[in-house]
Amino acid sequence: MDNLRRAVVVISIIVLIGAGVIGFLFALDNIVNEKQDSVIDLNPTDEKYDPSNSHQEGGSKTEKSDVSTTLFIMTDSTGKNAELAFTATVDYANYNINLIFYPVDVSVSSKIGDQGWELASIAEFYSRYGIEKTGSVVSGILSIPVSGAVSFTSDAAADLIDSFTKGAGVSYFPPCKINAKTPDGTSVSISKSKASFNGTNAVKLVTFYRTDDNIYDADMVKFYDGTRVPQNKVAATFIDSFVTQRLIGEIDSYYKDSYVQFFKTFLSKCKGSPGSSFPEKLAASEKNFDLTSVNAYVVKSVLDPTATMYVFGGSDGGLIKVDAESGSINESFMSSKVDAYKKLLASFY
């Protein structure tokens, strides 16, 4: 009988140890799978990046996130020609907004159904295939999932700015004096001094990038060079100002009560659809954002060796963080393309 009891005890211990080992292996397998799921493929280097590592190195791993990225395309008044392209990535749980501006004349390659790969500018993809395909194209540039994409005319953009400012505008200090005409003949006359830009003048400011005769006066030529890069720097810093001054933080009751309605009126004029639950989520969390919550970036473009198309600038990618102060646009060049993308993606997800 004692031998039988000892045998039962030994068998029970073996079963318990075996169950523990199997349970540990299942848990380990789940951990590995979770890490694999969090890896992001960074085009075009094919390097893989686990953003959780970056958080751990800094000692402030984010416990939760609620992130969506929306592509915004502003067109001319006809709605056919793209003038401005940027993504807004919002983390509603950790209160971060990252704006990245892409020159609409930069060439990218994308697969078009069964037709194979096509090389064209962002603007050309928009005019040929519409906003949904453009969202897919831009998503592939930095491997940032785009959950929504909308396009809107310059008139709709002006109306949105006027709605949130009662027509008083957004305070901004331009980097130079502008006296010119846009390619469609619209006059642009802007002083180099801090001013409030209403919707109409704001659109002129962020879409202007060259004169109709390619002649620049002494002040303009220091900044504008006939490419979309300076335009994007102005647009990025201006829209940063608009967001921080009018869309987040402590805002008065008039805007708070009308916040969602202003956006819904704007979205009714757009093509495509925004990210899930926008603008309701932003309206619910806007008071928790502050000036440090918003960061603006531009993607530099350069002429390729044949001087026939614009491509993403330099072997390091040409990703630049920008901010504006007293008429100067400050730039922080992110020298390593892969490291720059890792830092950005780590802050997004």
C-alpha positions, 0 to 999 in steps of 0.5 A: 500500500505504501508503494502504491501511495508513493507511486501516486505521489510521484505520478502527480508530481510529474503531471504537475511539472509537465503541465507547468512546462506546457503552460510556459511554452504556450505563454512563450509562444504567445509573447513571441507572436505578440512581438512579431505582430508589432513589427513594422516593415520600413520601406524601402530598406526592408528593415524591421522595427519593433517600436516597443524597444524604443519605448523601453530604452527611454524608460517610458513605455506607453501603456495604451494607445488609440491611434489613427492616421488620416491623409488630407489632400487640398486641391484647387477650386476645381477639385481636380488638382492636388496642391497640398498633401499631409497626414495627421496621425493622432494618438487620442490616448497619449495626446500626440499629433504628428503632421507629415507634409509630402510634396505633391510633385514628388514621384512614387511607385505604386502597384495598380491592380493587374496593370503592374507598377506605375511611377507618377507624382502624388498629384498625378495619382490623385487626378488619375485614381482618386483619393482612396488610391492616393491614401494607399500610395502615401501609406507606402512611403513611410509604412504608416497605415492610413486609416482614412483619406479625404480631399477638399477644395481650397474654398472648403479649407478657407471656410473651415479656418473661418469657422474656427476663428470667426473670420479673425484668422490664425496668427502667423509670421511668414518667412519672407515678403511675397508679391506675386501671382499664382499660376492661375493668376491669383494675386498674392501680397503678403508682408513679412510681419506677424499677422492674422490670416483669415481663410482666403489669405491662409489658402494663398499662403500655404499653396503659393510656391512660385511666380507665374513668370518664375521671376522673384524679387530679392526678398522672395528668392532667399526662401522660395525656389520654385519647388514645393519644398519651401511651400511645404515648410510654410504649410506645415508650420502654419497648420501647426499654428492653426491646430495649436491655436484653435483646435486643441487645449482650452477653447471657449464655449462657442467653439467647444459647442460647435466643434463637431458640427464645424468639422462635419460641415467641412467633411460634407464638402470632402471626398473620401472618409476620415479615420474612425470616429473623427472628429468626435474623438478629437473633440472629446480629448482636445482639452488634454492636448497642449502646445508640445503635443503637435509636431510638424515634419516635411519630406524633402524632394530633389530633382533626380539625376535626369532633371525630369522628376522630383524624388525623395531627397538624399540617401538619408531620406530628407525628413525634416522637423520644422517649427516657426518663430518670428518669421524664421522656420527652424529645421531639424534634419533627421540625418538617418532615414531609418533612425528617423522613421523608427523614432516617428513610428515609435511615437505613433504606435 
